């Protein structure tokens, strides 16, 4: 059964999420959203508002993603020792396995980090530092132990698919642009060796969000320190938290590329020469992310510098995944995608060749 505007209220009552009085007293309103999954915002003026997500397609991969998100939400709710994580995740309320729907707390008056950057070209330093600290906390025994309550089928600890995309494309067809992208990868022996090297060094030892990009961080601006939350835990896994850190870092790289006029994106050296003010004005928040992680993990200066090279290479691989996502419905590889591929190639080969893109790099 697909939830609809007509059936949603009855379903919420049936699940015990809402009392009948919430409907009869008029303390209930909702908004249907159009995303890759079905979404409903349920507004309750005198109580906690809700967000309901239901799958559009009930195929096995999608069902596993939703089951993973539900298992993680339930594990966080039941684990008292992960208060830091719990304070940054929407409260889990219900999972309907029959109808493939998850209900969590609705975080009102928020925007994601990508929307914030488009509007004001800045991320509060406290948010960036806090995100880095949270990723560092993923290494903690309490966060690792939380995964023990989730089945191995849901959290197998596999390396990200992009690291083996050049040898295994999985099921389904590729867009014409991604066919070209794949051919480009398969012709580049150095690029393939670097991806193989990252895959062989994968360390599935900690909690990992799996898709920690700007769109999955919500922020609520306040008069003091902003509130922020991490959402969409469909890809949570036992993995390598350096991938989460790398995913966040490549968001800055992608933003810097997009903030440069298209006519100046002829090559990577041109990007460095003609970059817009946003490139340098947002560097402080990238540095704060790294400082937050470094402090949480307790790295020395030499350990920090060594790790930075590894994370930069992971970020370059994640940038290749972003290229794939951009080309998913395209016929040709765009100029900006070519630039991202070249940037990834150079950083994978030698991160020190592009210090401008690294945390703490030269402006």
HELIX and SHEET records of a PDB file:
HELIX    1   1 UNK A    8  UNK A   14  1                                   7    
HELIX    2   2 UNK A   20  UNK A   24  1                                   5    
HELIX    3   3 UNK A   60  UNK A   78  1                                  19    
HELIX    4   4 UNK A   83  UNK A   86  1                                   4    
HELIX    5   5 UNK A  113  UNK A  120  1                                   8    
HELIX    6   6 UNK A  125  UNK A  137  1                                  13    
HELIX    7   7 UNK A  141  UNK A  146  1                                   6    
HELIX    8   8 UNK A  147  UNK A  149  5                                   3    
HELIX    9   9 UNK A  161  UNK A  164  5                                   4    
HELIX   10  10 UNK A  176  UNK A  187  1                                  12    
HELIX   11  11 UNK A  189  UNK A  200  1                                  12    
HELIX   12  12 UNK A  214  UNK A  216  5                                   3    
HELIX   13  13 UNK A  241  UNK A  258  1                                  18    
HELIX   14  14 UNK A  262  UNK A  264  5                                   3    
HELIX   15  15 UNK A  268  UNK A  274  1                                   7    
HELIX   16  16 UNK A  277  UNK A  281  1                                   5    
HELIX   17  17 UNK A  283  UNK A  297  1                                  15    
HELIX   18  18 UNK A  301  UNK A  326  1                                  26    
HELIX   19  19 UNK A  335  UNK A  349  1                                  15    
HELIX   20  20 UNK A  351  UNK A  357  5                                   7    
SHEET    1   A 5 UNK A  29  UNK A  34  0                                        
SHEET    2   A 5 UNK A  38  UNK A  43 -1                                        
SHEET    3   A 5 UNK A  50  UNK A  54 -1                                        
SHEET    4   A 5 UNK A 101  UNK A 105 -1                                        
SHEET    5   A 5 UNK A  92  UNK A  96 -1                                        
SHEET    1   B 3 UNK A 111  UNK A 112  0                                        
SHEET    2   B 3 UNK A 217  UNK A 220 -1                                        
SHEET    3   B 3 UNK A 227  UNK A 230 -1                                        
SHEET    1   C 2 UNK A 206  UNK A 208  0                                        
SHEET    2   C 2 UNK A 237  UNK A 239 -1                                        
END                                                                             
